[in-house]
Amino acid sequence: SSSSGGCCGRQKAARRGDACDVLLAQLAQLQQQLADAHSAAEDDPLPAAFVTFRTRSALTAAVSSHHVAEAGVWKMTAAPPPDSLNWGKLGLRYWEVGLRRGVVYTVLVLLAFTYVVPVAVVQGLLQLERLQALPVIGRLVTLPGVRSLLLGVLPGLALRIFVLLLPVILYALNRRAGPVGAAQLDGWVATHFFALQVIIVFFASFITGSLFNQINVLFTQGLAPVLDRLGTGAPQTANFFILYIIFTAFIGRSFALLRPWGLFMSSIRALAARNRGRSGRRRALLMGTYRMFGPSVPEHSMMLLLALVLSVIAPLVLCAAFVFFCMALVVETYNWVWVFRRPYEGGGRLWKQMFRHVFIALYVFQIIMAALLIVKRFVWVALLVPLFFVTALVQHIGSKLLQRSWDVLSVRAAHELDVQDRQEALMSLAASQQPQLAGKLAGNSALAAQGGDGLAGQPHAGGGAGLAAGLAAVSTGAA
């Protein structure tokens, strides 16, 4: 047994020696590749760079400092994590990003006008009076079941299909605009998606629906009687939005909970990864669990806008909105806790979007309320004028108080995160039975929380060099 044990010991020692040789050879190869990449970068420089820091406190101080007298030379932000960084757009200068975003805004304007046409057509075709005039469809419309389907499901389904196509188009457009990371891309998509929903879902549907309700008066008596009767046509159009909110609450949230499209794509990935082993199948299945915030945040903001604006016209919309938010609370909580994974940590940057969306909803609510009261010839409508100034003042004060907290992490919060990282590193070293490293980390305050945060930015001017992205050099909490 001793001879066999000695043979086994020699084999393990030989394997250990072979592994060390292989790893040293790989390390030498990586060092050579790094040297070649460094020389290639010196020959062909990019208007991009990154700076790494040991602690978040140093990062916060660097981001909030004024480095150059000319504000147009440097644009510095906290760097996103490496896995959410848009590596292909690091070489873009700031004016190039601005030019690309201008092209995106032009495409968005054309997209809004393109979407208004099918929405208006749907609103016109779904008027039951016009459907009843058709030869074949008129008989079907008179059936009780078909009539209920047309009134309750078909309008919301048609508008919902148009809306669901927008996030796919917006992500494809904004990826080419040069965002630094996934968080910035998600913020752009959330802003554009909410703006398009306000134009398409609310204004296009509301105006076209109200006009189609009074289309006969428009052709027979002119424009002035239509403006007088919009007060009567608006409540009829509000019924469509109530049914749309209920449709989104029950059918839309049910599909979000069941995720049939996700089930189909997971089945396709599972079939494609049959020969990859257990780990390969697991990675293939987890690919479909990532979800961005861009589609969901504007949808909730849009429901809030519809509830506020239409509460003056049809107060029953508040009950429909309450049902939607109750359903959304249950479904979104379950999905984000048990199903979805976040592709990035934005640090609450979308709160800025939500704050802006709420005040846009308030402005639209006040405008529609004033317009409706003017149409109804309310005498004291001038009393609403101070309300606009009060709302604008509250938004200005709130933005001024919260803007710095949204953009820059406070020094105190950064210090608390550094202390937390240090404690987690100590616990990890103690659990892995490395007391020497743990004692060294505990005794050396300079090694507290070696987080891999970076300082990032982009040059404003075409010829100026600037920071474009950040790279996490050391994992958070590493020793």
Residue pairs with C-beta under 8 A, 6 or more apart in sequence:
45 465
46 90
46 91
46 468
47 91
47 92
47 93
47 458
47 459
47 464
47 465
47 466
47 468
48 90
48 91
48 458
48 466
48 467
48 468
48 469
49 465
49 466
49 467
49 468
50 79
50 454
50 455
50 456
50 467
50 468
50 469
50 470
50 471
51 62
51 454
51 455
51 467
51 470
52 452
52 453
52 454
52 470
52 471
52 472
52 473
52 474
53 59
53 62
53 451
53 453
53 454
53 455
54 446
54 447
54 449
54 450
54 451
54 474
55 414
55 418
55 448
55 449
55 450
55 451
56 409
56 414
56 415
56 417
56 418
56 449
56 451
56 453
57 411
57 414
57 415
57 418
59 78
59 409
59 414
59 451
59 453
59 454
59 455
60 408
60 409
60 410
60 411
60 414
61 411
62 76
62 455
63 76
63 77
63 78
63 408
63 409
63 455
64 408
67 74
67 76
68 74
71 460
72 460
72 461
72 464
73 459
73 460
73 461
73 464
73 466
74 457
74 459
74 460
74 464
74 466
74 467
75 94
75 457
75 458
75 459
75 460
75 466
75 467
76 455
76 456
76 457
76 467
77 180
77 455
77 456
77 457
78 408
78 409
78 453
78 454
78 455
78 456
78 470
79 85
79 180
79 181
79 453
79 454
79 455
79 456
79 469
79 470
79 471
79 472
80 180
80 181
80 182
80 183
80 184
80 344
80 456
80 469
80 470
81 181
81 344
81 345
81 472
82 471
82 472
83 343
83 344
84 181
84 182
84 183
84 343
84 344
85 180
85 181
85 469
85 470
85 471
86 175
86 178
86 179
86 180
86 181
86 182
86 185
86 469
87 469
89 97
89 178
89 179
89 180
90 468
90 469
91 468
92 100
92 178
92 458
92 468
93 458
93 459
93 461
93 462
94 458
94 459
94 460
94 461
94 466
95 460
95 461
95 462
96 178
96 462
97 177
97 178
97 458
100 176
100 177
100 178
101 177
101 178
103 177
104 173
104 174
104 176
104 177
104 192
107 173
108 173
108 192
108 195
108 196
111 169
111 196
112 196
112 199
112 200
115 162
115 166
115 196
115 199
115 200
115 204
116 199
116 200
116 204
118 162
119 159
119 162
119 200
119 204
119 205
119 208
120 204
120 208
122 155
122 158
122 159
123 155
123 205
123 208
123 209
123 212
123 240
124 130
124 208
124 212
125 131
126 150
126 154
126 155
126 158
127 212
127 213
128 141
128 147
128 150
128 151
131 137
131 138
131 141
131 150
132 138
132 141
132 142
140 146
141 147
141 150
151 243
152 243
152 246
152 247
153 247
153 251
155 240
155 243
155 244
156 243
156 244
156 246
156 247
156 248
156 251
157 247
157 251
159 201
159 205
159 244
160 244
160 247
160 248
160 252
162 200
163 197
163 200
163 201
166 193
166 196
166 197
167 189
167 193
167 294
167 295
170 189
170 192
170 193
170 196
170 294
171 185
171 189
171 292
171 294
174 185
174 188
174 189
174 192
175 185
177 188
179 185
179 188
180 456
180 458
180 468
180 469
181 344
181 469
182 292
182 343
182 344
183 344
183 345
183 346
183 347
183 349
185 292
185 294
186 292
186 293
186 294
186 344
186 346
186 350
187 294
187 346
187 349
187 350
187 352
187 353
189 292
189 294
189 295
190 293
190 294
190 297
190 298
190 350
190 353
191 353
191 356
193 294
193 295
193 298
194 297
194 298
194 301
194 302
194 353
194 357
194 360
197 298
197 299
197 302
198 302
198 305
198 360
198 364
201 244
201 302
201 306
202 302
202 305
202 306
202 309
202 364
205 237
205 240
205 241
206 234
206 237
206 241
209 233
209 236
209 237
209 240
210 230
210 233
210 234
210 236
210 237
211 218
211 226
211 233
213 232
213 233
213 236
213 237
214 226
214 229
214 230
214 232
214 233
217 225
217 226
217 229
218 226
227 375
228 375
230 375
231 372
231 375
231 376
234 313
234 372
235 313
235 314
238 310
238 313
238 314
238 317
239 314
241 306
241 310
241 317
242 310
242 314
242 316
242 317
242 320
244 306
245 303
245 306
245 307
245 317
245 320
245 321
245 323
245 324
246 320
246 323
246 324
248 299
248 303
248 324
249 320
249 323
249 324
249 327
249 328
250 323
250 327
253 324
253 327
253 328
253 331
256 331
256 332
256 335
257 331
257 334
257 335
259 339
262 288
265 288
266 285
266 288
269 284
269 285
269 287
269 288
270 281
270 284
270 285
272 284
273 280
273 281
273 283
273 284
273 285
274 281
276 284
286 341
289 339
289 340
289 341
290 340
290 341
290 342
290 343
291 335
291 340
291 341
291 342
291 343
292 343
293 346
293 350
296 332
297 350
297 353
297 354
297 357
298 353
298 357
300 325
300 328
301 353
301 354
301 357
301 358
301 361
303 321
303 324
303 325
303 328
304 321
304 357
304 358
304 361
305 357
305 360
305 361
305 364
305 365
306 317
306 321
307 317
307 318
307 320
307 321
308 361
308 362
308 364
308 365
309 361
309 364
309 365
309 368
309 369
310 317
311 317
311 318
311 365
312 365
312 368
312 369
312 372
313 368
313 372
336 342
347 409
348 406
349 406
351 402
351 406
352 402
352 403
352 406
355 398
355 399
355 402
359 391
359 395
362 391
363 388
363 391
366 384
366 387
366 388
366 391
369 384
370 381
370 384
373 381
373 384
374 381
417 449
417 451
418 448
418 449
418 451
419 448
419 449
420 449
421 448
421 449
421 450
421 451
421 476
421 477
422 441
422 447
422 448
422 449
422 477
424 477
425 441
425 449
425 450
425 477
425 478
425 479
426 438
426 441
426 442
428 477
428 479
429 435
429 437
429 438
429 441
429 479
430 438
437 479
440 447
441 447
441 448
441 479
447 479
449 476
449 477
450 474
450 477
450 478
450 479
451 472
451 474
451 476
451 477
452 471
452 472
452 473
452 474
452 475
452 476
452 478
453 470
453 472
454 469
454 470
454 471
454 472
454 473
455 467
455 470
456 467
456 468
456 469
456 470
457 466
457 467
457 468
458 466
458 467
458 468
459 465
459 466
459 468
460 466
